[in-house]
Amino acid sequence: MALIVKQIKTGAMENFTYIIGCVEKREGAVIDPQEDLTEVLESIKALELNIVYILNTHGHADHVAGNAALKEITGAEIVMHEGDRDRYPDADVYLTGDMHTMLGNIEIKAVHTPGHTPGGVCYYAEENLFTGDTLFVGDSGRTDLPGGDRPKLGESIRHLMNTFSGDTRVWPGHDLGSMEYSTLDWEKSNNVNAREYGFFVPFEI
Ligand SMILES: [Fe+2]
């Protein structure tokens, strides 16, 4: 695989930060950096990556806490969706829809997935989907906070399931499930809200 994926668990809320990168060009991105950057910085060094993007899945504090410090160290551009500008006003790039960009030789797609917040984004690269608080292993993000919208979240998750292959690996924003990652196929059958997304297949004897 030409894509590097490193999952790092930090913080009091079981958050996952991810480092992704292009094996050939050694360009990388950090998804949702936390306040404690120790392990992230060690891993960036060990992986010999030049970090060019800080990609935020949304603007909640527990997903952006490390943005400023990591930008200071790496010079990377902070990317966030326009819909969460009022939650985090200091990004360099505000996405206004789906977006494609390159990380070395790797194509990254940003997919707008509102519902947990209006500016929720999932990032896709080479059959890996970084879902933030849109989709957890076995569950999905809460929608009772300001800007949350339950039907929109269901629609966003249905869109992901209809767009990407079932083998696509799901990398969530928090470690709240029975395992650290899953696949879209696994979520179609096992997610507690799978029926809502239209994919639940009842077990038949
Ligand atoms: Fe959140």
Residues whose N, C-alpha, C, O or C-beta is under 5 A from the ligand:
A	BS01	LIG	H60 D133
